[in-house]
Amino acid sequence: MSHGLVVVGSGPAGVSAAQAYSDAGGPGPVTILTADEHPPYQRPPLSKDVLRGELAPEPVAIDGADPELAGITVELRTRVNRIDPDARVVHAGGREIPYAALVLASGATPTPLPTAEPDADVHLLRSLADAERLVEAASHAHSAVVIGSGFIGCEAAVSLARRGIDVTVVTTEQAPQVARLGDRASQLLTDWLAEEGVALVTGGEVTSVRAPREVHLSDGTTRSPDLVLAALGVAPSTDYLAGTGISTHEGRVVVDDRLRTSVDGVWAAGDVTRAHNAAAGRPLHVEHWGDALTMGEIAGRNAAGADESWTAVPGFWSEIGDRTLKHVAWGDGFDEVRVVERPGGLTVWYAQDGVVVGALTYEADDDYKRAEQLVTEGASIDEV
Ligand SMILES: Cc1cc2nc3c(=O)[nH]c(=O)nc-3n(C[C@H](O)[C@H](O)[C@H](O)COP(=O)(O)OP(=O)(O)OC[C@H]3O[C@@H](n4cnc5c(N)ncnc54)[C@H](O)[C@@H]3O)c2cc1C
């Protein structure tokens, strides 16, 4: 049999790459090799419906993709240890798997709390298996400390609070995501945490977690909750790329706007990449579900012979309890913020050098729809 497409990873980027390659009639068999123990599933519900206890921690299929129907082989519990681009071979589980085209979609891994003792009981949340353990712990917890005030931290804190758990968020930031989103959006997050009864400790560092769950803070206080979750962000999963000659930047796989790596026959998509966005005219690093799906589709079709470019403005939605924030932005900074308040909602516009580079909306879908266009066009901030 001729060699076909091999994909590393069964997240949205990997699954959509495999599906798009197959739909485009790419030659040879299509195989996804994944370290995950579950068939491909959606991650966003894990910190929301699943952690609130409204959805069972079971795989929910990724929209728009049905690997089985498309004849795609998904090999679970198969971690790729090494690739050899000269021989066009992937090493996984003691086997050598040949490929004609390879898509790297290995995503990212949550950053562990560096100051926790090795045997401390600190949860991380990335996979369905992580969510199963977290939900089990939450089911008999009365108190929790969530470390980190990024979107996963805020979503998880509110979901835990909705189960009746007494939750404290501890963050080194002066206010949740104030540097990333500005004062007004940060205030919104702060208000929502307060409304949900979540206590917030800002400017506070966790100096250690002693086993099992004794959390020591830089202000000298100690907490001993029933559950500790560290939500400190993620690092790209690229340990298997050492020695391949594939270019990386700060650990991420560098790809052009066609999502080609520096090595022939190898594409990459999703959280693992630093990808050139043709509309932005510069490389971006994006960690969003929808963008991983889009990038995977482009990588898959290009691996099958197309010549498509990544141009979309990155975006995501975050659900904090039952409030939905929508964000669309290049995501690499701003020097001006304009806030438009409306009854029951708002839009925060972001600009750099007078040009619109993003927007965050709450209950303002008309602005959200307009924002993508204004960002793509590089419209003046005065147009908003
Ligand atoms: C709890 C949670 C909630 C989220 N909510 C949102 C949201 O509301 N909106 C949003 O836009 N984004 C959200 N995200 C982020 C979003 O899930 C990611 O951006 C997205 O999953 C990235 O997709 P990916 O395919 O690039 O990587 P991943 O989804 O991380 O998939 C990577 C895959 O590669 C596998 N893998 C890694 N290393 C290897 C290896 N060496 N060999 C084989 N397989 C390997 C992994 O097992 C996994 O299957 C959330 C993330 C989490 C964890």
The ligand as an SDF file (V2000), in Angstrom:
LIG
                    3D

 53 58  0  0  0  0  0  0  0  0999 V2000
  -10.5850   22.9400   29.7150 C   0  0  0  0  0  0  0  0  0  0  0  0
  -10.3310   23.6910   28.4500 C   0  0  0  0  0  0  0  0  0  0  0  0
  -11.3010   24.5870   27.9730 C   0  0  0  0  0  0  0  0  0  0  0  0
  -11.0750   25.2990   26.8020 C   0  0  0  0  0  0  0  0  0  0  0  0
  -12.0290   26.1400   26.3560 N   0  0  0  0  0  0  0  0  0  0  0  0
  -11.8480   26.8170   25.2090 C   0  0  0  0  0  0  0  0  0  0  0  0
  -12.8610   27.6830   24.6890 C   0  0  0  0  0  0  0  0  0  0  0  0
  -13.9230   27.8480   25.2860 O   0  0  0  0  0  0  0  0  0  0  0  0
  -12.6260   28.3040   23.5160 N   0  0  0  0  0  0  0  0  0  0  0  0
  -11.4600   28.1530   22.8320 C   0  0  0  0  0  0  0  0  0  0  0  0
  -11.2860   28.7450   21.7600 O   0  0  0  0  0  0  0  0  0  0  0  0
  -10.4710   27.3480   23.3000 N   0  0  0  0  0  0  0  0  0  0  0  0
  -10.6450   26.6720   24.4610 C   0  0  0  0  0  0  0  0  0  0  0  0
   -9.6490   25.8530   24.9310 N   0  0  0  0  0  0  0  0  0  0  0  0
   -8.3920   25.7370   24.1700 C   0  0  0  0  0  0  0  0  0  0  0  0
   -8.5580   24.7020   23.0580 C   0  0  0  0  0  0  0  0  0  0  0  0
   -9.0590   23.5120   23.5830 O   0  0  0  0  0  0  0  0  0  0  0  0
   -7.2080   24.4690   22.3750 C   0  0  0  0  0  0  0  0  0  0  0  0
   -6.8150   25.6870   21.7670 O   0  0  0  0  0  0  0  0  0  0  0  0
   -7.2910   23.3700   21.3430 C   0  0  0  0  0  0  0  0  0  0  0  0
   -7.6220   22.1370   21.9240 O   0  0  0  0  0  0  0  0  0  0  0  0
   -5.9710   23.2200   20.5850 C   0  0  0  0  0  0  0  0  0  0  0  0
   -6.1190   22.1890   19.6880 O   0  0  0  0  0  0  0  0  0  0  0  0
   -4.8550   21.3650   19.1180 P   0  0  0  0  0  0  0  0  0  0  0  0
   -5.4430   20.3360   18.2100 O   0  0  0  0  0  0  0  0  0  0  0  0
   -3.8450   22.2880   18.5900 O   0  0  0  0  0  0  0  0  0  0  0  0
   -4.1940   20.6750   20.3840 O   0  0  0  0  0  0  0  0  0  0  0  0
   -4.8110   19.7380   21.5150 P   0  0  0  0  0  0  0  0  0  0  0  0
   -6.2730   19.8850   21.5880 O   0  0  0  0  0  0  0  0  0  0  0  0
   -3.9830   19.9960   22.7290 O   0  0  0  0  0  0  0  0  0  0  0  0
   -4.5060   18.2810   21.0020 O   0  0  0  0  0  0  0  0  0  0  0  0
   -3.1860   17.7900   20.9790 C   0  0  0  0  0  0  0  0  0  0  0  0
   -3.2250   16.2970   20.8050 C   0  0  0  0  0  0  0  0  0  0  0  0
   -1.8880   15.8160   20.6190 O   0  0  0  0  0  0  0  0  0  0  0  0
   -1.6840   14.6640   21.4380 C   0  0  0  0  0  0  0  0  0  0  0  0
   -0.2330   14.5670   21.6420 N   0  0  0  0  0  0  0  0  0  0  0  0
    0.6050   15.4320   22.2660 C   0  0  0  0  0  0  0  0  0  0  0  0
    1.8790   14.9850   22.1840 N   0  0  0  0  0  0  0  0  0  0  0  0
    1.8440   13.8370   21.4780 C   0  0  0  0  0  0  0  0  0  0  0  0
    2.8190   12.9070   21.0410 C   0  0  0  0  0  0  0  0  0  0  0  0
    4.1210   13.0850   21.2960 N   0  0  0  0  0  0  0  0  0  0  0  0
    2.4140   11.8140   20.3490 N   0  0  0  0  0  0  0  0  0  0  0  0
    1.1030   11.6080   20.0700 C   0  0  0  0  0  0  0  0  0  0  0  0
    0.1250   12.4600   20.4550 N   0  0  0  0  0  0  0  0  0  0  0  0
    0.5010   13.5530   21.1380 C   0  0  0  0  0  0  0  0  0  0  0  0
   -2.5260   14.9320   22.6450 C   0  0  0  0  0  0  0  0  0  0  0  0
   -2.8010   13.7360   23.3360 O   0  0  0  0  0  0  0  0  0  0  0  0
   -3.7730   15.5190   21.9720 C   0  0  0  0  0  0  0  0  0  0  0  0
   -4.5730   14.5030   21.4480 O   0  0  0  0  0  0  0  0  0  0  0  0
   -9.8460   25.1220   26.1000 C   0  0  0  0  0  0  0  0  0  0  0  0
   -8.8780   24.2440   26.5840 C   0  0  0  0  0  0  0  0  0  0  0  0
   -9.1080   23.5270   27.7440 C   0  0  0  0  0  0  0  0  0  0  0  0
   -8.0580   22.5780   28.2500 C   0  0  0  0  0  0  0  0  0  0  0  0
  1  2  1  0
  2  3  1  0
  2 52  2  0
  3  4  2  0
  4  5  1  0
  4 50  1  0
  5  6  2  0
  6  7  1  0
  6 13  1  0
  7  8  2  0
  7  9  1  0
  9 10  1  0
 10 11  2  0
 10 12  1  0
 12 13  2  0
 13 14  1  0
 14 15  1  0
 14 50  1  0
 15 16  1  0
 16 17  1  0
 16 18  1  0
 18 19  1  0
 18 20  1  0
 20 21  1  0
 20 22  1  0
 22 23  1  0
 23 24  1  0
 24 25  2  0
 24 26  1  0
 24 27  1  0
 27 28  1  0
 28 29  2  0
 28 30  1  0
 28 31  1  0
 31 32  1  0
 32 33  1  0
 33 34  1  0
 33 48  1  0
 34 35  1  0
 35 36  1  0
 35 46  1  0
 36 37  1  0
 36 45  1  0
 37 38  2  0
 38 39  1  0
 39 40  1  0
 39 45  2  0
 40 41  1  0
 40 42  2  0
 42 43  1  0
 43 44  2  0
 44 45  1  0
 46 47  1  0
 46 48  1  0
 48 49  1  0
 50 51  2  0
 51 52  1  0
 52 53  1  0
M  END
$$$$
